Amino acid sequence: MRILLTGSNGMVGSNLSKELMRTNHTTLATGRQSCRLPAEYFHDNFNYRSLDITDKEEVLETVTAFKPDIIIHAAAMTQVDECEQQKMICYRTNVDATDYLILAAEEVNARFCYLSTDFVFSGNNGPYKENDETGAVNFYGMTKELAEQHIIESKLSWTILRTILLYGRADHLNRSNFIYWVKNNLEENKPIKVVADQIRTPTFIPDLTKAIIDTSEKGSQGVYHISGSEVMSPYEMSLIIAKKLGLDAGLIQPVDANSFTQIGRRPLKTGFIIEKAIKDINFCPTPFDQALDIIF
């Protein structure tokens, strides 16, 4: 299978690249900037090309030249507050770019795998099933919701994988994730304030990358919720991290979300019901405590 991957320099894309380079698939990893993937990833069936997905002509040229069997679209502008402050850039990155990739996929008859988010939901009544009504409460979520609609309305065979609060090894990435933020601050004996009234089902990145590959190889069609099975708040996560690493949980202060000054509203209670993924692709999420053992 020939795979074109967007966002390969990001948290999901880099971890997915690590898994794809071990397969027999021919992969073209792409990213807006120069490649940040380790040199050992590359071989005859795994290569990298810089690609500005907001440039329609460049997208069409790259896709038609490579002729992928599937496009895995992992690139996005995801920082909620930045999306509120830079709405035009966010829309171009999350909606226009997706439209260009859809057009290119239609040109070469490629399947389409799209990574989406729990932020397409309002957070009023989670956890959510795949067919529950969406209703984003911030601009980031609105753009992801709109991109989903465009994919569903296209002529493509498609898979949409929604996920939540990703965590895993940071490795070579410039941007860390929640567990490292907790770990690093507690190791330096710095007190931290952690939200206790937002509910999520945190997702171990290797679980997500496996689901992406499994649905791609199987040709799964439709929307799938991919996350952990444990419903918890970031505060509860931070307590487990502190205990696992023998750090001082007394430095962790639980706070309400409204105690933070944030430009973009966050949904309070999301979380996913993942029975569909368990049934269709034998999805088996790693328990949070066990995932921490793997990471640390």
Backbone as CSV, one residue per row, in Angstrom:
resi,resn,N_x,N_y,N_z,CA_x,CA_y,CA_z,C_x,C_y,C_z
1,MET,0.847,-1.195,0.000,0.000,0.000,0.000,0.882,1.245,0.000
2,ARG,0.491,2.230,-0.803,1.214,3.498,-0.873,0.478,4.516,0.001
3,ILE,1.209,5.085,0.959,0.612,5.961,1.966,1.253,7.339,1.900
4,LEU,0.427,8.372,1.793,0.914,9.741,1.942,0.424,10.260,3.285
5,LEU,1.355,10.685,4.116,1.056,11.142,5.474,1.327,12.628,5.593
6,THR,0.355,13.378,6.092,0.594,14.792,6.410,0.870,14.933,7.910
7,GLY,1.560,16.016,8.255,1.823,16.280,9.672,2.813,15.336,10.303
8,SER,3.774,14.858,9.530,4.675,13.829,10.063,5.661,14.362,11.092
9,ASN,5.814,15.683,11.192,6.685,16.248,12.225,5.979,16.423,13.562
10,GLY,4.666,16.241,13.589,3.894,16.449,14.801,3.900,15.253,15.724
11,MET,3.170,15.373,16.820,3.182,14.338,17.852,2.631,13.012,17.333
12,VAL,1.478,13.061,16.674,0.911,11.832,16.120,1.694,11.392,14.898
13,GLY,1.964,12.330,13.999,2.629,11.989,12.753,3.997,11.371,12.931
14,SER,4.771,11.867,13.886,6.111,11.312,14.101,6.036,9.907,14.677
15,ASN,5.095,9.686,15.591,4.917,8.339,16.137,4.371,7.381,15.084
16,LEU,3.475,7.875,14.241,2.950,7.047,13.160,4.043,6.728,12.145
17,SER,4.902,7.699,11.861,6.028,7.467,10.950,6.924,6.349,11.460
18,LYS,7.157,6.350,12.764,8.000,5.321,13.380,7.433,3.934,13.143
19,GLU,6.099,3.810,13.176,5.467,2.512,12.944,5.399,2.180,11.459
20,LEU,5.111,3.160,10.624,4.984,2.902,9.189,6.307,2.486,8.564
21,MET,7.407,3.035,9.066,8.697,2.695,8.460,9.090,1.248,8.742
22,ARG,8.386,0.607,9.688,8.652,-0.797,9.994,7.795,-1.740,9.156
23,THR,6.864,-1.192,8.387,5.959,-2.015,7.588,6.504,-2.174,6.173
24,ASN,5.777,-2.939,5.374,6.139,-3.100,3.968,5.485,-2.047,3.082
25,HIS,4.730,-1.141,3.690,4.068,-0.100,2.912,5.084,0.930,2.420
26,THR,4.798,1.532,1.283,5.613,2.626,0.757,5.012,3.938,1.243
27,THR,5.772,4.669,2.045,5.239,5.855,2.710,5.983,7.110,2.286
28,LEU,5.215,8.143,1.943,5.767,9.478,1.761,5.263,10.333,2.917
29,ALA,6.155,10.622,3.851,5.826,11.480,4.988,6.025,12.929,4.568
30,THR,5.104,13.796,4.967,5.210,15.202,4.587,5.013,16.105,5.800
31,GLY,5.542,17.316,5.669,5.383,18.323,6.705,5.705,19.680,6.125
32,ARG,5.187,20.731,6.760,5.400,22.083,6.231,6.873,22.481,6.292
33,GLN,7.555,22.083,7.343,8.930,22.506,7.553,9.896,21.395,7.157
34,SER,11.178,21.642,7.388,12.176,20.618,7.116,11.941,19.424,8.035
35,CYS,12.405,18.283,7.609,12.125,17.033,8.318,12.782,17.012,9.696
36,ARG,11.979,16.627,10.710,12.508,16.479,12.062,12.524,15.019,12.497
37,LEU,12.247,14.124,11.574,12.257,12.702,11.908,13.692,12.189,11.976
38,PRO,13.969,11.227,12.851,15.318,10.665,12.955,15.767,10.020,11.644
39,ALA,17.057,10.104,11.370,17.596,9.588,10.112,17.360,8.093,9.949
40,GLU,17.301,7.361,11.069,17.150,5.908,10.969,15.770,5.482,10.470
41,TYR,14.825,6.417,10.386,13.497,6.074,9.869,13.522,5.805,8.364
42,PHE,14.514,6.349,7.675,14.447,6.396,6.222,15.086,5.183,5.559
43,HIS,14.389,4.688,4.527,14.885,3.598,3.693,14.148,3.676,2.366
44,ASP,14.300,2.662,1.525,13.735,2.728,0.173,12.226,2.949,0.162
45,ASN,11.531,2.433,1.177,10.072,2.534,1.201,9.546,3.624,2.137
46,PHE,10.439,4.448,2.668,9.999,5.532,3.552,10.806,6.783,3.234
47,ASN,10.114,7.813,2.770,10.775,9.060,2.398,9.985,10.260,2.907
48,TYR,10.618,11.430,2.849,10.010,12.663,3.349,10.051,13.727,2.268
49,ARG,8.997,14.536,2.246,8.964,15.704,1.359,8.284,16.851,2.089
50,SER,8.862,18.044,1.985,8.204,19.228,2.528,6.961,19.523,1.698
51,LEU,5.871,19.861,2.381,4.612,20.122,1.685,3.807,21.162,2.453
52,ASP,3.451,22.225,1.765,2.550,23.227,2.329,1.132,22.831,1.936
53,ILE,0.395,22.255,2.872,-0.933,21.742,2.543,-1.942,22.860,2.287
54,THR,-1.575,24.117,2.576,-2.471,25.231,2.266,-2.239,25.765,0.856
55,ASP,-1.310,25.164,0.128,-1.034,25.520,-1.268,-1.698,24.476,-2.160
56,LYS,-2.804,24.840,-2.772,-3.606,23.891,-3.545,-2.802,23.224,-4.653
57,GLU,-2.047,24.013,-5.408,-1.291,23.457,-6.530,-0.200,22.510,-6.050
58,GLU,0.458,22.861,-4.968,1.512,21.992,-4.430,0.930,20.675,-3.931
59,VAL,-0.246,20.739,-3.314,-0.911,19.517,-2.853,-1.255,18.623,-4.035
60,LEU,-1.876,19.200,-5.067,-2.262,18.411,-6.243,-1.043,17.810,-6.930
61,GLU,0.011,18.598,-7.050,1.235,18.117,-7.696,1.854,16.958,-6.913
62,THR,1.945,17.103,-5.595,2.565,16.070,-4.762,1.761,14.780,-4.778
63,VAL,0.455,14.901,-4.630,-0.396,13.709,-4.564,-0.449,12.995,-5.907
64,THR,-0.611,13.737,-6.991,-0.705,13.089,-8.306,0.625,12.463,-8.719
65,ALA,1.734,13.028,-8.252,3.043,12.441,-8.567,3.277,11.155,-7.786
66,PHE,2.873,11.137,-6.519,3.119,9.961,-5.673,2.074,8.872,-5.873
67,LYS,0.847,9.276,-6.198,-0.268,8.350,-6.415,-0.479,7.396,-5.227
68,PRO,-0.840,7.944,-4.079,-1.053,7.087,-2.903,-2.337,6.276,-3.019
69,ASP,-2.354,5.152,-2.328,-3.599,4.392,-2.173,-4.454,5.001,-1.070
70,ILE,-3.789,5.662,-0.119,-4.501,6.310,0.984,-3.731,7.545,1.433
71,ILE,-4.466,8.590,1.762,-3.897,9.779,2.394,-4.301,9.758,3.862
72,ILE,-3.318,9.802,4.739,-3.577,9.906,6.178,-3.302,11.347,6.572
73,HIS,-4.364,12.065,6.887,-4.266,13.507,7.128,-4.206,13.786,8.631
74,ALA,-2.966,13.921,9.131,-2.740,14.155,10.561,-2.344,15.590,10.861
75,ALA,-2.115,16.396,9.831,-1.694,17.783,10.042,-2.877,18.646,10.444
76,ALA,-2.641,19.561,11.365,-3.700,20.484,11.787,-3.098,21.578,12.650
77,MET,-3.808,22.676,12.736,-3.524,23.705,13.731,-4.395,23.374,14.927
78,THR,-3.770,23.036,16.059,-4.513,22.440,17.172,-4.535,23.269,18.452
79,GLN,-3.699,24.290,18.556,-3.670,25.091,19.777,-4.932,25.956,19.844
80,VAL,-5.788,25.669,20.799,-7.127,26.260,20.838,-7.087,27.784,20.869
81,ASP,-6.257,28.357,21.726,-6.221,29.815,21.849,-5.632,30.468,20.603
82,GLU,-4.615,29.845,20.013,-4.046,30.370,18.771,-5.082,30.349,17.655
83,CYS,-5.899,29.313,17.631,-6.948,29.229,16.612,-7.947,30.370,16.762
84,GLU,-8.249,30.763,17.997,-9.156,31.886,18.228,-8.517,33.209,17.797
85,GLN,-7.219,33.331,18.009,-6.517,34.577,17.698,-6.182,34.709,16.220
86,GLN,-6.004,33.570,15.544,-5.596,33.570,14.135,-6.584,32.734,13.317
87,LYS,-7.809,33.198,13.274,-8.876,32.400,12.669,-8.658,32.146,11.180
88,MET,-8.137,33.107,10.469,-7.920,32.920,9.038,-6.886,31.827,8.782
89,ILE,-5.791,31.865,9.543,-4.751,30.842,9.393,-5.296,29.483,9.802
90,CYS,-6.052,29.457,10.893,-6.649,28.206,11.362,-7.578,27.622,10.306
91,TYR,-8.419,28.459,9.710,-9.362,27.973,8.693,-8.617,27.438,7.473
92,ARG,-7.598,28.158,7.048,-6.812,27.709,5.887,-6.154,26.366,6.174
93,THR,-5.631,26.220,7.385,-4.896,25.001,7.734,-5.823,23.814,7.951
94,ASN,-6.936,24.042,8.618,-7.795,22.925,9.020,-8.919,22.619,8.045
95,VAL,-9.385,23.621,7.304,-10.504,23.394,6.382,-10.046,23.441,4.928
96,ASP,-9.462,24.572,4.506,-9.039,24.686,3.108,-8.059,23.581,2.728
97,ALA,-7.079,23.335,3.577,-6.081,22.303,3.275,-6.723,20.930,3.151
98,THR,-7.691,20.648,4.013,-8.410,19.373,3.916,-9.157,19.291,2.596
99,ASP,-9.760,20.392,2.165,-10.459,20.412,0.876,-9.500,20.128,-0.274
100,TYR,-8.297,20.699,-0.218,-7.311,20.460,-1.277,-6.893,18.991,-1.308
101,LEU,-6.718,18.414,-0.144,-6.340,17.000,-0.070,-7.474,16.098,-0.550
102,ILE,-8.715,16.486,-0.273,-9.865,15.726,-0.777,-9.867,15.739,-2.304
103,LEU,-9.684,16.926,-2.894,-9.643,17.039,-4.353,-8.527,16.186,-4.941
104,ALA,-7.365,16.249,-4.316,-6.225,15.473,-4.804,-6.481,13.978,-4.675
105,ALA,-7.090,13.573,-3.571,-7.414,12.159,-3.373,-8.409,11.680,-4.421
106,GLU,-9.361,12.529,-4.762,-10.330,12.166,-5.798,-9.651,12.007,-7.153
107,GLU,-8.622,12.810,-7.407,-7.887,12.729,-8.674,-7.224,11.374,-8.861
108,VAL,-6.712,10.798,-7.778,-5.961,9.536,-7.883,-6.730,8.360,-7.295
109,ASN,-7.998,8.610,-6.921,-8.855,7.560,-6.351,-8.246,6.956,-5.084
110,ALA,-7.748,7.823,-4.213,-7.152,7.366,-2.952,-8.195,7.380,-1.842
111,ARG,-8.047,6.487,-0.888,-8.858,6.537,0.320,-8.362,7.700,1.185
112,PHE,-9.168,8.051,2.190,-8.843,9.207,3.022,-9.051,8.850,4.482
113,CYS,-8.001,9.030,5.272,-8.081,8.810,6.721,-7.807,10.143,7.406
114,TYR,-8.766,10.604,8.188,-8.695,11.933,8.795,-8.684,11.837,10.308
115,LEU,-7.726,12.541,10.924,-7.655,12.583,12.387,-8.434,13.782,12.905
116,SER,-9.402,13.503,13.760,-10.230,14.560,14.315,-10.161,14.529,15.842
117,THR,-11.112,15.134,16.499,-10.964,15.477,17.911,-12.290,15.434,18.659
118,ASP,-12.198,15.274,19.971,-13.394,15.372,20.812,-13.937,16.792,20.857
119,PHE,-13.131,17.756,20.418,-13.576,19.149,20.467,-14.610,19.488,19.402
120,VAL,-15.026,18.511,18.600,-16.185,18.733,17.718,-17.477,18.680,18.529
121,PHE,-17.395,18.220,19.777,-18.570,18.116,20.648,-18.625,19.285,21.634
122,SER,-19.821,19.524,22.157,-20.034,20.640,23.079,-19.471,20.378,24.469
123,GLY,-19.409,19.109,24.862,-18.975,18.780,26.214,-20.081,18.878,27.236
124,ASN,-21.320,18.965,26.777,-22.448,19.072,27.708,-22.935,17.721,28.213
125,ASN,-22.693,16.666,27.423,-23.270,15.364,27.795,-22.419,14.184,27.341
126,GLY,-21.092,14.294,27.487,-20.240,13.154,27.179,-20.306,12.101,28.276
127,PRO,-19.711,10.924,28.065,-18.967,10.502,26.884,-19.876,10.297,25.658
128,TYR,-19.245,10.384,24.475,-19.975,10.417,23.223,-19.775,9.164,22.370
129,LYS,-20.841,8.796,21.655,-20.769,7.800,20.590,-20.476,8.521,19.272
130,GLU,-20.102,7.708,18.263,-19.742,8.274,16.963,-20.887,9.051,16.319
131,ASN,-22.114,8.598,16.512,-23.249,9.231,15.829,-23.959,10.287,16.672
132,ASP,-23.380,10.654,17.808,-23.964,11.725,18.610,-23.803,13.062,17.891
133,GLU,-24.720,13.964,18.158,-24.705,15.268,17.496,-23.485,16.073,17.918
134,THR,-22.802,16.657,16.927,-21.654,17.511,17.214,-22.132,18.930,17.498
135,GLY,-21.220,19.749,17.975,-21.556,21.139,18.288,-20.400,21.801,19.000
136,ALA,-19.373,22.153,18.240,-18.137,22.688,18.818,-18.381,24.008,19.543
137,VAL,-17.585,24.250,20.584,-17.724,25.479,21.375,-16.535,26.419,21.192
138,ASN,-15.590,26.067,20.327,-14.479,26.963,20.016,-14.159,26.861,18.528
139,PHE,-13.352,27.803,18.038,-13.111,27.876,16.593,-12.336,26.666,16.096
140,TYR,-11.379,26.199,16.875,-10.652,24.983,16.498,-11.619,23.837,16.245
141,GLY,-12.499,23.571,17.199,-13.463,22.491,17.047,-14.377,22.700,15.858
142,MET,-14.765,23.954,15.612,-15.634,24.249,14.470,-14.954,23.900,13.151
143,THR,-13.649,24.209,13.039,-12.944,23.896,11.792,-12.797,22.395,11.596
144,LYS,-12.567,21.669,12.659,-12.461,20.212,12.546,-13.820,19.597,12.201
145,GLU,-14.869,20.148,12.786,-16.232,19.695,12.505,-16.576,19.935,11.034
146,LEU,-16.207,21.104,10.524,-16.488,21.439,9.131,-15.688,20.553,8.179
147,ALA,-14.418,20.306,8.515,-13.599,19.423,7.685,-14.187,18.017,7.640
148,GLU,-14.669,17.535,8.777,-15.341,16.232,8.805,-16.511,16.212,7.822
149,GLN,-17.321,17.257,7.837,-18.489,17.317,6.963,-18.086,17.265,5.501
150,HIS,-17.018,17.965,5.143,-16.554,17.976,3.760,-16.078,16.592,3.328
151,ILE,-15.426,15.879,4.224,-14.973,14.514,3.916,-16.168,13.596,3.713
152,ILE,-17.137,13.679,4.610,-18.323,12.825,4.533,-19.100,13.092,3.246
153,GLU,-19.135,14.348,2.808,-19.875,14.721,1.602,-19.096,14.460,0.320
154,SER,-17.836,14.065,0.422,-17.003,13.834,-0.756,-17.347,12.508,-1.422
155,LYS,-16.686,12.249,-2.546,-16.877,10.999,-3.280,-15.913,9.908,-2.801
156,LEU,-15.155,10.202,-1.789,-14.086,9.306,-1.353,-14.589,8.169,-0.473
157,SER,-13.788,7.107,-0.413,-13.884,6.152,0.688,-13.076,6.761,1.831
158,TRP,-13.675,6.845,3.017,-13.028,7.617,4.067,-13.183,6.958,5.434
159,THR,-12.249,7.322,6.297,-12.306,6.973,7.712,-11.991,8.227,8.514
160,ILE,-12.799,8.517,9.503,-12.525,9.617,10.427,-12.272,9.016,11.802
161,LEU,-11.101,9.292,12.348,-10.741,8.812,13.680,-10.688,10.011,14.626
162,ARG,-11.634,10.075,15.529,-11.611,11.128,16.550,-10.844,10.623,17.767
163,THR,-10.073,11.509,18.363,-9.289,11.108,19.525,-9.287,12.224,20.571
164,ILE,-8.714,11.937,21.724,-8.818,12.834,22.891,-7.506,12.896,23.666
165,LEU,-7.113,14.078,24.077,-6.031,14.295,25.050,-4.916,13.255,24.910
166,LEU,-4.105,13.440,23.885,-3.045,12.490,23.572,-1.872,12.615,24.541
167,TYR,-1.280,11.477,24.857,-0.072,11.479,25.681,0.819,10.338,25.229
168,GLY,2.115,10.498,25.484,3.070,9.466,25.095,4.479,10.006,25.188
169,ARG,5.424,9.287,24.630,6.819,9.722,24.661,7.001,10.967,23.800
170,ALA,7.794,11.899,24.304,8.051,13.130,23.560,9.195,12.936,22.574
171,ASP,10.206,12.164,22.961,11.367,11.872,22.120,11.945,13.157,21.530
172,HIS,11.984,13.236,20.173,12.668,14.347,19.517,11.782,15.572,19.311
173,LEU,10.537,15.522,19.784,9.600,16.604,19.510,9.950,17.873,20.281
174,ASN,9.680,19.015,19.652,9.876,20.298,20.324,8.776,20.541,21.357
175,ARG,7.569,20.049,21.038,6.425,20.297,21.910,6.149,19.081,22.765
176,SER,6.099,19.268,24.064,5.849,18.170,24.982,4.351,17.928,25.091
177,ASN,3.959,17.009,25.972,2.543,16.782,26.203,2.286,16.765,27.701
178,PHE,1.041,16.590,28.089,0.601,16.823,29.461,1.425,16.056,30.492
179,ILE,1.703,14.788,30.245,2.392,13.995,31.267,3.799,14.520,31.539
180,TYR,4.468,15.028,30.499,5.806,15.575,30.703,5.742,16.931,31.396
181,TRP,4.706,17.686,31.119,4.526,18.960,31.816,4.377,18.713,33.315
182,VAL,3.569,17.734,33.685,3.402,17.385,35.100,4.721,16.888,35.680
183,LYS,5.330,15.934,35.024,6.586,15.336,35.498,7.673,16.395,35.686
184,ASN,7.887,17.224,34.683,8.980,18.193,34.734,8.782,19.213,35.845
185,ASN,7.562,19.688,36.017,7.300,20.667,37.075,7.463,20.058,38.461
186,LEU,6.932,18.862,38.662,7.036,18.225,39.979,8.479,17.864,40.301
187,GLU,9.247,17.461,39.301,10.662,17.147,39.536,11.440,18.385,39.974
188,GLU,10.975,19.549,39.549,11.622,20.801,39.940,10.956,21.423,41.170
189,ASN,10.073,20.624,41.807,9.350,21.072,43.006,8.554,22.359,42.778
190,LYS,8.004,22.481,41.590,7.173,23.632,41.260,5.699,23.272,41.451
191,PRO,4.945,24.082,42.175,3.506,23.819,42.308,2.799,24.031,40.973
192,ILE,1.788,23.220,40.725,1.037,23.345,39.478,-0.461,23.342,39.769
193,LYS,-1.193,24.065,38.956,-2.649,24.061,39.013,-3.167,23.216,37.855
194,VAL,-4.019,22.248,38.178,-4.504,21.318,37.156,-6.029,21.261,37.199
195,VAL,-6.627,21.313,36.038,-8.088,21.332,35.927,-8.696,20.040,36.462
196,ALA,-9.685,20.188,37.320,-10.338,19.023,37.928,-11.770,18.823,37.444
197,ASP,-12.320,19.806,36.722,-13.723,19.690,36.317,-13.905,19.455,34.819
198,GLN,-12.810,19.152,34.117,-12.908,18.715,32.725,-12.715,17.205,32.680
199,ILE,-13.593,16.526,31.965,-13.571,15.067,31.920,-13.166,14.604,30.528
200,ARG,-12.217,13.671,30.481,-11.713,13.144,29.219,-11.516,11.628,29.337
201,THR,-11.226,10.997,28.191,-10.729,9.613,28.177,-9.375,9.661,27.468
202,PRO,-8.290,9.903,28.203,-6.974,10.146,27.605,-6.521,8.999,26.702
203,THR,-5.775,9.364,25.649,-5.394,8.413,24.608,-3.886,8.234,24.553
204,PHE,-3.430,6.993,24.694,-2.014,6.649,24.555,-1.687,6.646,23.063
205,ILE,-0.705,7.441,22.659,-0.425,7.636,21.237,-0.189,6.324,20.485
206,PRO,0.567,5.355,21.021,0.719,4.087,20.291,-0.606,3.367,20.021
207,ASP,-1.592,3.534,20.903,-2.911,2.956,20.638,-3.542,3.608,19.417
208,LEU,-3.394,4.923,19.306,-3.951,5.642,18.164,-3.239,5.264,16.872
209,THR,-1.913,5.218,16.893,-1.190,4.884,15.664,-1.530,3.480,15.186
210,LYS,-1.703,2.552,16.109,-2.108,1.197,15.722,-3.491,1.216,15.082
211,ALA,-4.404,2.003,15.649,-5.756,2.098,15.091,-5.733,2.708,13.694
212,ILE,-4.871,3.692,13.484,-4.751,4.303,12.156,-4.298,3.267,11.136
213,ILE,-3.264,2.519,11.488,-2.751,1.503,10.568,-3.769,0.395,10.358
214,ASP,-4.415,-0.043,11.427,-5.394,-1.134,11.318,-6.576,-0.741,10.434
215,THR,-7.122,0.451,10.637,-8.261,0.874,9.813,-7.837,1.108,8.369
216,SER,-6.607,1.579,8.169,-6.112,1.807,6.813,-5.928,0.492,6.070
217,GLU,-5.343,-0.483,6.736,-5.122,-1.783,6.102,-6.428,-2.531,5.865
218,LYS,-7.367,-2.358,6.760,-8.649,-3.057,6.653,-9.611,-2.357,5.700
219,GLY,-9.357,-1.080,5.417,-10.275,-0.317,4.582,-11.552,0.044,5.305
220,SER,-11.455,0.280,6.603,-12.634,0.606,7.412,-13.273,1.903,6.923
221,GLN,-14.596,1.924,6.919,-15.342,3.091,6.456,-16.163,3.658,7.607
222,GLY,-16.134,4.982,7.762,-16.970,5.618,8.766,-16.176,6.329,9.845
223,VAL,-16.889,6.754,10.874,-16.300,7.473,12.008,-16.005,6.484,13.127
224,TYR,-14.824,6.609,13.722,-14.444,5.773,14.862,-13.932,6.658,15.990
225,HIS,-14.336,6.334,17.198,-13.801,6.992,18.384,-12.658,6.146,18.936
226,ILE,-11.484,6.767,19.015,-10.268,6.084,19.460,-9.719,6.824,20.674
227,SER,-9.789,6.177,21.822,-9.275,6.801,23.049,-9.059,5.720,24.088
228,GLY,-8.617,6.128,25.265,-8.585,5.208,26.386,-10.000,4.903,26.844
229,SER,-10.113,3.932,27.727,-11.437,3.558,28.244,-11.714,4.161,29.616
230,GLU,-10.690,4.770,30.229,-10.815,5.299,31.591,-11.214,6.773,31.559
231,VAL,-12.332,7.084,32.193,-12.811,8.462,32.270,-12.134,9.149,33.452
232,MET,-11.429,10.237,33.180,-10.730,10.935,34.260,-10.483,12.389,33.892
233,SER,-10.226,13.177,34.904,-9.876,14.582,34.706,-8.356,14.715,34.614
234,PRO,-7.860,15.821,34.048,-6.418,16.055,34.071,-5.845,16.021,35.487
235,TYR,-6.605,16.499,36.460,-6.138,16.455,37.852,-5.931,15.015,38.307
236,GLU,-6.889,14.147,38.021,-6.745,12.735,38.387,-5.550,12.112,37.676
237,MET,-5.337,12.478,36.426,-4.164,11.993,35.699,-2.878,12.418,36.401
238,SER,-2.819,13.678,36.814,-1.597,14.198,37.432,-1.288,13.499,38.750
239,LEU,-2.314,13.133,39.515,-2.094,12.401,40.764,-1.505,11.024,40.495
240,ILE,-1.988,10.366,39.452,-1.468,9.041,39.095,-0.019,9.152,38.639
241,ILE,0.287,10.190,37.864,1.661,10.408,37.403,2.590,10.632,38.595
242,ALA,2.176,11.472,39.528,2.996,11.756,40.710,3.262,10.490,41.509
243,LYS,2.234,9.694,41.716,2.391,8.451,42.471,3.316,7.489,41.741
244,LYS,3.152,7.369,40.432,3.970,6.450,39.636,5.450,6.817,39.713
245,LEU,5.742,8.108,39.715,7.129,8.563,39.673,7.682,8.912,41.047
246,GLY,6.885,8.720,42.086,7.335,9.026,43.432,7.555,10.504,43.670
247,LEU,6.730,11.337,43.048,6.853,12.783,43.185,5.794,13.318,44.150
248,ASP,5.957,14.553,44.555,5.110,15.143,45.596,3.762,15.591,45.026
249,ALA,2.722,14.810,45.297,1.382,15.158,44.820,0.824,16.378,45.537
250,GLY,1.430,16.746,46.660,0.982,17.930,47.377,1.221,19.219,46.614
251,LEU,2.071,19.151,45.585,2.330,20.324,44.754,1.217,20.560,43.737
252,ILE,0.310,19.592,43.624,-0.746,19.667,42.609,-2.010,20.254,43.223
253,GLN,-2.447,21.366,42.688,-3.661,22.028,43.187,-4.797,21.857,42.183
254,PRO,-5.917,21.231,42.606,-7.059,21.112,41.689,-7.777,22.449,41.549
255,VAL,-8.126,22.797,40.318,-8.830,24.055,40.072,-9.936,23.826,39.048
256,ASP,-10.889,24.741,39.009,-11.927,24.715,37.985,-11.408,25.367,36.710
257,ALA,-11.973,24.954,35.587,-11.530,25.487,34.301,-11.707,26.999,34.220
258,ASN,-12.743,27.521,34.867,-12.994,28.962,34.778,-12.009,29.790,35.594
259,SER,-11.107,29.131,36.311,-10.080,29.870,37.050,-8.926,30.282,36.141
260,PHE,-8.883,29.709,34.927,-7.858,30.067,33.952,-8.410,31.133,33.007
261,THR,-7.540,32.040,32.616,-7.910,33.019,31.597,-7.516,32.457,30.242
262,GLN,-8.493,31.909,29.531,-8.243,31.293,28.237,-9.140,31.932,27.189
263,ILE,-8.574,32.164,26.028,-9.325,32.821,24.961,-10.398,31.887,24.412
264,GLY,-10.015,30.635,24.201,-10.935,29.664,23.632,-11.599,28.811,24.707
265,ARG,-12.897,28.686,24.620,-13.635,27.847,25.565,-13.315,26.372,25.318
266,ARG,-13.174,25.612,26.391,-12.960,24.169,26.295,-14.238,23.432,26.699
267,PRO,-14.590,22.353,25.989,-15.741,21.551,26.421,-15.441,20.894,27.761
268,LEU,-16.415,20.891,28.659,-16.167,20.380,30.005,-16.107,18.857,30.061
269,LYS,-17.114,18.207,29.540,-17.208,16.755,29.688,-17.317,16.099,28.321
270,THR,-16.188,15.534,27.855,-16.240,14.797,26.594,-16.086,13.313,26.904
271,GLY,-14.980,12.725,26.486,-14.834,11.283,26.655,-15.556,10.552,25.538
272,PHE,-15.059,9.354,25.217,-15.628,8.586,24.117,-16.130,7.228,24.569
273,ILE,-17.175,6.778,23.915,-17.617,5.386,23.983,-16.974,4.681,22.798
274,ILE,-16.176,3.647,23.053,-15.298,3.083,22.019,-15.691,1.673,21.584
275,GLU,-16.928,1.264,21.878,-17.349,-0.099,21.544,-17.238,-0.415,20.053
276,LYS,-17.511,0.575,19.199,-17.447,0.338,17.754,-16.039,-0.064,17.331
277,ALA,-15.033,0.655,17.822,-13.647,0.338,17.481,-13.236,-1.012,18.055
278,ILE,-13.700,-1.312,19.264,-13.393,-2.613,19.872,-13.963,-3.737,19.017
279,LYS,-15.171,-3.557,18.530,-15.845,-4.588,17.738,-15.260,-4.714,16.335
280,ASP,-15.028,-3.583,15.666,-14.653,-3.610,14.249,-13.177,-3.872,14.013
281,ILE,-12.298,-3.320,14.854,-10.855,-3.458,14.604,-10.120,-4.060,15.798
282,ASN,-10.878,-4.660,16.707,-10.275,-5.262,17.906,-9.419,-4.264,18.680
283,PHE,-9.883,-3.030,18.729,-9.158,-1.990,19.452,-9.098,-2.327,20.935
284,CYS,-7.891,-2.220,21.493,-7.693,-2.570,22.903,-6.819,-1.494,23.555
285,PRO,-7.428,-0.491,24.176,-6.649,0.612,24.738,-5.796,0.189,25.923
286,THR,-4.620,0.775,26.010,-3.699,0.502,27.105,-4.152,1.259,28.354
287,PRO,-4.291,0.587,29.500,-4.643,1.298,30.738,-3.620,2.394,31.045
288,PHE,-4.077,3.492,31.609,-3.219,4.653,31.845,-2.010,4.298,32.700
289,ASP,-2.216,3.560,33.774,-1.111,3.183,34.657,-0.076,2.348,33.916
290,GLN,-0.540,1.434,33.076,0.367,0.586,32.297,1.107,1.405,31.245
291,ALA,0.429,2.364,30.638,1.072,3.223,29.645,2.205,4.031,30.272
292,LEU,2.009,4.489,31.497,3.069,5.236,32.181,4.297,4.369,32.403
293,ASP,4.086,3.080,32.686,5.221,2.159,32.827,6.004,2.067,31.525
294,ILE,5.296,2.068,30.403,5.945,1.988,29.092,6.717,3.271,28.796
295,ILE,6.124,4.404,29.141,6.734,5.704,28.835,7.964,5.963,29.700
296,PHE,7.843,5.691,30.995,8.907,6.050,31.929,9.765,4.866,32.334
